[in-house]
């Protein structure tokens, strides 16, 4: 309604009031001023992002779901430092103007338009920023956009009280609090995602390689990296020997997996098939390939020793004479033919829950016995896991009559060879005691291998 129409409507109301004898009951001008004063208080509280004042000066019940949602929306309690800084920068730009011409009063109800100006943060967030300081600086310099809110009031006694606080239209002013803040990845950020408790060189002997035809360091990252798969960020790694580069990897797209395997085979650096790495001091360096130049993320070093390797004389090419680490201690073979295929065997730590070579904590998710075999081993194996909380003979005998888990497995191909994964998923519910396994040739009672591990609190 424009100013002329407003005057015309007022004249009509006054004329009707005189005719009806109600002139003394009309107080339009006073009501308008009171509504504008209430609107000023509301707008100031909205710009101040003050949930408690907004709720106190409204018809909202502070125990209602709407009041709780508003309090949570405007609270910084669970926000990160970066989010708090972003909110503060945006809120600093909030200004308002009350459209006095828009006041509409009907008995005990009224409304008025409040126009807020706020930084156009949506446009700013389309750009890439490396840190929160760059983002907040851009917010302060950003163009502003307008948000129009029609405030509604009801009259309680002599007071006009805001009646649509917490509504969808009301919360539009605070939409910035639902924005996700993503910064451009840097080497420092990627380094922060690395799980150093899990990342390590693969299949070393006492933290070194001996007569090895490969070097491999496996990086494990926090699952949060999966949010960056669409960023087109590339990593690569370099194999160094005595501080000289031997090999540069291809690009590795960051964020598509939580594991990055940095593996170099002897043949990759020009050694003959089956040859071992020369003795020396090697390191694997992981790099971030950035627009402004490549940055080192992490570096890990390992010693390689080379001895005279005896030529195997028996088929099919596995280990038929020397004893494996742990053999006769926590595992044993019962079939010489199967043992001849085996290149190594050990309990494996998927979950970071191993206290020693054959001891897990009860937090373990998967009990995993790993058997590395030659490429020509094609056997299908059946296996069972058995549990006893006591190591006396009777308890073990009773336990071996009833498996707690059974499985069938064939060799799986990995980047560093072929493995039987004798796994049992206990999902963090392992009991203290002894878990034994028995491996059979599939479909027979021919025991090939057996062993055990201990689980402790």
C-alpha positions in Angstrom: 0.0 0.0 0.0 1.5 3.4 -1.0 1.4 6.6 1.1 -1.6 8.0 -0.7 -3.6 4.9 -0.3 -2.6 4.7 3.4 -4.0 8.2 4.0 -7.2 7.3 2.2 -7.6 4.2 4.3 -7.0 6.1 7.5 -9.6 8.7 6.5 -12.2 6.0 5.8 -11.5 4.4 9.2 -11.9 7.7 11.1 -15.1 8.5 9.3 -16.6 5.1 10.1 -15.5 5.5 13.7 -17.2 8.9 14.1 -20.4 7.5 12.7 -20.3 4.5 15.1 -19.2 6.6 18.1 -16.0 4.7 18.5 -13.5 7.5 17.9 -12.1 7.2 21.4 -11.1 3.5 20.8 -8.8 4.2 17.8 -5.1 4.7 18.5 -3.5 3.9 15.1 -0.6 6.2 15.4 0.3 5.0 18.8 0.1 1.3 17.7 2.3 2.0 14.7 5.0 3.6 16.9 4.8 0.7 19.3 5.1 -1.9 16.5 8.1 0.0 15.0 9.8 0.0 18.4 9.2 -3.7 18.8 10.6 -4.2 15.2 13.7 -2.2 16.1 14.3 -4.5 19.2 13.8 -7.6 17.1 16.0 -6.4 14.2 18.8 -5.5 16.7 18.6 -8.9 18.3 18.7 -10.6 14.9 21.7 -8.7 13.9 23.4 -9.5 17.2 22.7 -13.2 16.7 21.4 -13.4 20.2 19.2 -16.5 20.6 18.3 -15.9 24.2 17.0 -12.4 23.6 15.2 -13.4 20.5 13.4 -16.2 22.4 12.7 -14.0 25.4 11.1 -11.2 23.4 9.0 -13.5 21.3 6.0 -15.9 21.6 8.3 -18.9 21.5 8.3 -21.2 24.5 11.9 -21.6 25.5 11.3 -25.3 26.0 9.7 -25.8 22.5 11.5 -27.6 19.7 11.6 -24.4 17.7 13.4 -22.6 20.5 15.8 -25.5 20.9 16.6 -25.6 17.2 17.1 -21.8 17.1 19.5 -22.0 20.1 21.5 -24.8 18.4 21.6 -22.9 15.1 23.0 -19.8 16.7 25.3 -21.5 19.2 29.0 -21.8 18.6 29.4 -24.6 21.2 30.1 -27.4 18.7 31.8 -25.2 16.0 35.4 -25.4 15.0 37.7 -22.4 15.4 37.5 -21.9 11.6 33.7 -22.0 11.6 33.6 -19.5 14.5 35.8 -17.1 12.6 33.7 -17.4 9.5 30.5 -16.7 11.4 32.0 -13.7 13.1 33.2 -12.3 9.8 29.7 -12.7 8.2 27.9 -11.3 11.2 30.1 -8.3 11.3 28.6 -7.3 7.9 24.9 -7.6 8.9 23.0 -4.3 8.9 19.3 -3.6 8.8 16.6 -1.1 7.9 13.0 -1.1 9.0 10.5 -0.1 6.3 8.2 2.1 8.3 5.8 2.4 5.4 5.2 -1.3 5.5 3.6 -1.4 9.0 0.3 -3.1 9.0 -1.9 -3.2 12.1 -5.1 -5.2 12.5 -6.5 -5.2 16.0 -4.0 -7.3 18.0 -1.9 -8.4 15.1 0.7 -6.4 13.1 3.5 -6.9 10.6 6.4 -4.8 9.3 9.2 -5.5 6.7 12.8 -5.5 7.9 15.5 -5.4 5.1 18.9 -6.9 6.1 22.1 -6.5 4.2 24.7 -9.1 4.6 28.0 -10.1 2.8 27.3 -12.3 -0.3 29.2 -15.2 1.4 27.8 -17.8 -1.1 29.7 -16.1 -3.9 32.8 -15.8 -1.8 32.7 -19.5 -1.0 32.8 -20.4 -4.7 36.5 -19.3 -4.6 39.4 -21.4 -3.3 41.1 -20.4 0.0 44.0 -22.0 1.7 43.2 -20.8 5.2 40.6 -19.1 7.4 42.4 -15.7 7.3 42.1 -15.5 3.6 38.4 -16.4 3.7 37.5 -13.9 6.4 39.4 -11.2 4.6 37.4 -11.9 1.5 34.1 -11.8 3.4 34.9 -8.3 4.8 35.5 -7.0 1.2 32.6 -8.8 -0.4 29.6 -7.3 -2.0 26.4 -7.4 0.0 23.1 -8.9 -0.7 19.7 -8.1 0.8 17.3 -10.4 2.7 13.8 -9.2 3.3 12.0 -10.5 6.4 8.4 -9.7 7.2 8.2 -9.6 11.0 4.9 -10.6 12.6 3.7 -9.4 16.0 0.9 -10.0 18.4 -0.3 -7.7 21.1 -0.1 -9.1 24.7 -1.4 -6.5 27.1 0.3 -3.3 26.0 3.3 -5.0 24.4 3.8 -6.1 20.8 5.6 -9.5 20.8 7.4 -11.0 17.8 5.4 -14.0 16.6 7.4 -15.7 13.8 10.8 -16.0 15.4 12.4 -19.3 14.4 10.3 -19.7 11.3 11.8 -20.8 8.0 11.8 -17.2 6.6 13.3 -15.9 9.9 16.1 -18.5 9.7 17.0 -17.4 6.2 19.2 -14.7 7.6 21.3 -17.4 9.3 21.8 -19.7 6.4 25.5 -19.0 6.5 25.7 -21.2 9.6 24.8 -24.2 7.5 27.6 -23.7 5.0 30.5 -26.1 4.8 33.9 -24.4 4.8 36.4 -26.2 2.6 39.9 -24.9 2.1 42.2 -25.7 -0.8 44.3 -28.7 0.2 47.9 -28.0 1.2 50.7 -30.3 2.0 50.2 -29.4 5.7 46.5 -30.4 5.6 47.2 -33.7 3.9 50.0 -34.4 6.4 47.4 -33.9 9.1 45.2 -36.7 7.7 47.9 -39.3 7.9 47.3 -42.1 10.5 50.9 -42.6 11.6 49.9 -45.5 13.9 49.0 -47.5 10.9 51.3 -46.2 8.1 54.5 -48.3 7.7 56.8 -50.1 5.5 55.3 -53.4 4.3 56.8 -56.8 5.3 60.1 -55.7 6.8 62.3 -57.8 9.1 63.2 -55.9 12.3 62.5 -52.6 10.6 64.7 -53.3 7.6 64.5 -55.1 4.3 66.8 -58.1 3.7 67.2 -59.5 0.1 64.1 -57.8 -1.1 62.8 -57.4 -4.6 60.5 -54.5 -3.6 60.2 -51.6 -1.2 56.8 -50.5 -0.1 55.5 -47.9 2.3 51.7 -47.9 2.9 50.0 -44.6 4.0 46.7 -44.8 5.8 44.6 -41.7 6.0 41.6 -40.6 8.1 38.3 -41.3 6.4 37.7 -37.5 6.1 40.0 -37.5 3.0 37.1 -39.2 1.1 35.4 -35.8 1.1 38.2 -34.5 -1.2 37.8 -37.0 -4.0 36.3 -34.3 -6.3 39.1 -31.8 -5.8 41.4 -33.2 -8.5 44.3 -33.1 -6.1 47.3 -35.3 -7.1 50.1 -36.8 -5.1 53.2 -38.6 -6.2 56.2 -40.3 -4.5 59.9 -40.6 -5.1 62.2 -43.4 -4.2 65.5 -42.1 -3.0 68.8 -44.1 -2.4 71.5 -42.4 -0.5 69.7 -39.0 -1.2 69.6 -39.6 -4.9 66.3 -40.1 -6.8 65.8 -43.6 -8.3 62.1 -43.5 -9.2 59.2 -41.0 -9.7 55.7 -42.4 -9.5 52.7 -41.4 -11.7 50.1 -39.1 -10.2 47.9 -40.5 -7.5 44.4 -38.9 -7.2 43.9 -37.9 -3.5 40.7 -38.7 -1.7 39.4 -41.8 -3.6 40.7 -44.1 -0.9 42.1 -44.0 2.6 45.2 -46.0 1.6 48.0 -45.0 -0.7 50.6 -47.7 -1.4 54.0 -46.5 -2.4 55.6 -49.6 -4.0 58.7 -49.9 -6.1 59.7 -53.3 -7.6 63.3 -54.0 -8.5 62.3 -54.4 -12.1 60.8 -50.9 -12.1 64.3 -49.4 -11.5 65.9 -51.5 -14.2 67.1 -54.5 -12.2 66.8 -57.9 -13.8 63.8 -60.1 -13.1 64.1 -61.7 -9.7 67.0 -59.5 -8.6 67.1 -57.8 -5.2 67.7 -54.2 -4.3 71.2 -53.2 -3.6 72.2 -52.6 0.0 71.9 -49.0 1.1 69.8 -46.4 2.7 66.5 -45.8 1.0 63.6 -43.3 1.6 60.2 -42.8 0.1 59.1 -39.2 -0.2 55.4 -38.3 -0.7 54.6 -35.0 -2.5 51.6 -32.8 -3.1 51.5 -31.6 -6.7 50.3 -28.0 -6.3 49.6 -25.2 -8.7 52.3 -23.1 -7.1 54.9 -25.9 -7.0 55.3 -29.3 -5.5 55.4 -29.6 -1.7 56.9 -32.4 0.4 54.2 -34.0 2.6 56.1 -36.8 4.3 59.3 -38.9 4.1 60.2 -42.3 5.5 63.5 -44.1 5.4 64.6 -47.8 5.6 67.8 -49.8 5.5 68.2 -52.5 2.8 70.6 -55.4 3.4 71.7 -57.8 0.7 73.2 -61.2 1.4 74.1 -64.2 -0.7 70.8 -65.9 -1.6 70.9 -69.7 -2.0 69.4 -71.0 -5.2 66.3 -73.0 -4.4 66.5 -76.6 -5.4 63.0 -77.9 -4.8 59.7 -77.3 -6.5 57.3 -75.5 -6.3 59.7 -72.7 -5.1 58.5 -72.0 -1.5 60.3 -72.5 1.8 61.1 -76.2 2.5 64.0 -76.0 4.8 64.5 -72.8 6.9 62.1 -72.0 9.7 59.7 -69.1 9.5 59.5 -66.5 12.3 56.8 -67.8 14.7 56.9 -71.3 13.3 56.9 -73.8 16.2 55.9 -71.0 18.5 52.4 -69.8 17.5 51.8 -71.8 14.3 53.0 -75.0 12.7 52.7 -76.9 9.4 51.2 -80.4 9.2 51.7 -80.9 5.5 55.1 -80.7 3.8 53.7 -80.1 0.3 51.6 -77.1 1.4 54.6 -75.7 3.3 56.7 -75.8 0.2 54.4 -73.2 -1.4 54.7 -70.8 1.6 56.9 -67.8 1.5 55.9 -66.3 4.9 53.3 -66.4 7.5 52.3 -64.1 10.4 49.4 -62.6 12.4 48.4 -59.3 10.7 47.3 -56.1 12.4 44.6 -54.5 10.4 43.3 -52.4 13.3 46.4 -51.3 15.3 45.4 -53.7 18.2 48.5 -55.9 18.4 50.7 -55.9 21.5 53.2 -58.4 20.0 53.5 -60.9 17.2 50.7 -63.1 18.4 48.8 -61.0 21.0 45.8 -58.8 20.2 43.7 -56.5 22.5 40.0 -57.0 22.9 39.4 -53.9 20.7 40.5 -55.9 17.6 38.0 -55.9 14.8 39.6 -58.7 12.7 41.8 -61.6 13.7 43.9 -62.1 10.6 46.5 -64.7 9.9 48.3 -64.0 6.6 50.1 -66.7 4.5 52.2 -65.5 1.6 52.5 -68.2 -1.1 54.1 -68.7 -4.5 52.1 -67.7 -7.6 51.6 -71.4 -8.6 49.8 -72.2 -5.4 46.1 -72.6 -6.4 44.7 -74.6 -3.5 41.3 -73.9 -2.0 41.5 -74.0 1.8 38.8 -74.5 4.5 39.6 -73.2 8.0 38.0 -72.9 11.4 38.6 -70.7 14.4 38.1 -72.1 17.9 38.1 -70.3 21.2 39.1 -71.3 24.8 39.6 -69.0 27.8 42.0 -71.6 29.3 45.2 -73.2 28.1 44.8 -76.6 29.8 44.6 -79.7 27.6 40.9 -80.5 28.4 39.7 -77.0 27.6 41.6 -77.0 24.3 40.2 -80.4 23.3 36.7 -79.3 24.1 37.1 -76.1 22.1 38.4 -77.9 19.0 35.2 -79.8 18.7 33.1 -76.8 17.9 34.4 -73.9 15.7 33.2 -70.3 16.5 33.8 -69.4 12.9 34.4 -71.3 9.6 35.5 -70.0 6.2 36.8 -71.0 2.8 39.6 -69.1 1.1 41.7 -69.0 -2.1 44.9 -66.9 -2.7 44.3 -63.2 -3.1 46.6 -61.2 -5.4 48.1 -58.0 -3.9 50.8 -55.7 -5.2 53.5 -57.6 -3.4 52.4 -61.2 -4.0 49.7 -63.8 -3.3 48.2 -64.3 0.2 45.7 -66.5 2.0 43.8 -64.3 4.3 42.7 -66.5 7.2 40.4 -63.8 8.7 37.8 -63.8 11.4 35.8 -60.6 11.9 35.1 -60.3 15.7 33.9 -56.7 15.4 35.6 -55.5 18.6 33.8 -58.2 20.7 36.7 -60.6 21.1 36.9 -62.3 24.5 40.1 -62.6 26.5 41.6 -66.0 25.9 43.0 -68.1 23.0 41.8 -68.2 19.4 43.1 -71.2 17.5 42.8 -71.9 13.8 43.0 -75.1 11.8 43.5 -75.1 8.0 42.3 -78.0 5.9 42.6 -78.9 2.3 39.1 -78.0 1.0 36.6 -80.8 1.2 38.9 -83.1 3.1 40.0 -83.7 6.7 43.7 -83.2 5.7 45.1 -80.7 8.2 47.6 -78.5 6.5 48.5 -76.0 9.2 47.3 -74.8 12.6 48.1 -72.0 15.1 46.8 -69.7 17.7 46.8 -66.1 19.0 46.1 -64.6 22.4 43.6 -61.9 23.1 43.9 -59.8 26.3 42.3 -56.8 27.9 
